[in-house]
Amino acid sequence: MDAPRGESRLPHRFADPALLELALTHSSTGEVEDNERLEFLGDAALDLIAAEELYLHHTERAEGVLTELKAWMVSRRTLADAARALGLDSMALVGRGLEDRALSRAVLANLYEAVLGAVYLDGGLEATRHFVSVTLAEALERVREEQHDVHPKGVLQELAQREHGVPPEYKLVESRGRAHARAFLVRACIRDESFPGAWGRTRKEAEHWAAYEALLVIEEREES
């Protein structure tokens, strides 16, 4: 089978080009087989590689910080940027409804994960690590130096002020535990809209993750 158009741009040469073709086949094509299962596999492989990277390079950081760094590293924005750089948008096989418009960030991120899943099946974990190290090199460097731009409360406040003219509010929904082992559930609100709540070991930590949850909802809305 001929290699799919654009494969030469990828930092992996497929022994089985059919895997890459499947990874590039979006569900909108209506094909019997599409890339959703490979996307599932690639997502799991990326989570492992990202977690390993952070564990090894941030030996003094607590679990909460590592979770935030990983969330940024594997975010749709990061993966979509990588997908564009690889030319996956032009290589993708999509249905008629997507042919004449730019692919959304969500579709691009899913394509990246599907291709990563295909790399894993074709070459194993070391090939997958290499693919990630090349295609997410800038993101890896930024998380190593902790120069990522994820400060959820600040980002949400700027967005709320710009779009609604008011800052977000953080409402305590629930608290559990005794004084030495408390947990707090907080949700962010902007005017009359409430966003999903998030737990934290302190009010400050809970507000941080509540802002992150709100930004996820807003980002999803902008992509739809």
C-alpha positions, -999 to +999 in steps of 0.1 A: +000+000+000+013+035-008+021+058+020-005+084+028+002+118+013+024+139+037+038+110+057+073+123+050+066+152+074+061+128+103+090+118+126+081+081+121+082+059+091+054+035+092+061-002+086+023-006+081+010+025+062-025+012+067-023+022+104-016+058+094-044+059+069-068+046+095-055+072+120-063+100+095-098+087+088-123+109+107-157+095+117-174+121+095-164+100+065-189+073+074-163+046+069-169+013+087-135+018+104-124+053+116-098+067+139-117+068+172-102+036+186-067+048+177-075+082+193-084+063+225-051+045+225-030+075+216-046+095+244-036+068+269-001+066+255+003+104+256-009+105+292+017+080+302+046+097+284+036+131+298+033+118+333+067+101+331+083+132+317+070+153+345+077+128+372+114+126+361+120+163+355+101+178+385+112+156+414+103+182+440+069+191+427+037+179+444+010+159+426-013+190+421+014+209+402+023+179+381-014+175+372-017+211+361+015+209+340+003+177+323-032+192+317-015+221+298+009+198+279-018+175+266-044+203+261-064+206+228-046+238+221-011+222+224-021+191+204-039+211+177-008+233+172+013+202+168-012+187+144-011+218+122+027+218+122+027+182+110+002+190+083-024+166+096-051+190+086-043+186+049-037+148+053-069+140+071-097+121+054-130+139+064-166+139+053-182+164+031-194+185+060-158+192+070-141+194+036-146+230+029-138+245+062-108+247+086-108+218+110-116+227+146-091+225+174-109+195+188-107+176+155-070+184+151-062+173+186-080+141+181-061+135+148-028+140+167-039+114+193-050+089+167-017+092+148+001+087+181-019+056+187-009+043+153+027+050+160+024+030+192+010+000+174+035+003+145+067+009+165+061+004+202+066+027+232+101+040+223+089+051+189+059+068+206+082+086+230+104+098+201+073+110+182+062+130+212+097+144+219+099+157+184+064+169+178+058+184+212+094+197+217+084+233+225+057+222+250+081+198+267+107+225+270+081+249+285+069+225+311+105+216+320+111+253+327+076+258+340+070+286+315+035+274+306+009+301+304-018+283+325-028+306+354-065+298+354-078+324+378-060+352+360-071+340+326-107+336+337-107+371+353-094+387+322-119+369+301-148+378+324-139+414+326-135+417+288-166+398+279-190+407+307-175+437+325-174+419+359-149+396+376-158+359+383-171+349+417-161+317+435-188+301+456-182+275+482-205+246+475-194+220+501-166+213+525-157+180+541-134+165+567-119+177+599-097+207+605-065+188+596-078+171+565-104+194+549-116+194+513-135+222+496-158+221+466-159+255+448-175+266+416-168+297+394-197+319+384-198+347+359-230+368+362-258+342+361-237+313+347-223+287+370-195+263+359-187+228+371-172+227+406-138+214+416-123+201+448-092+213+466-074+208+499-077+245+505-101+272+493-074+287+471-066+254+455-103+247+449-107+281+433-077+274+410-093+242+397-127+257+395-113+284+372-097+257+351-130+239+348-147+271+337-121+277+310-126+242+297-163+248+293-157+282+276-132+267+252-155+239+243-182+264+235-159+285+213-150+254+193-186+242+187 
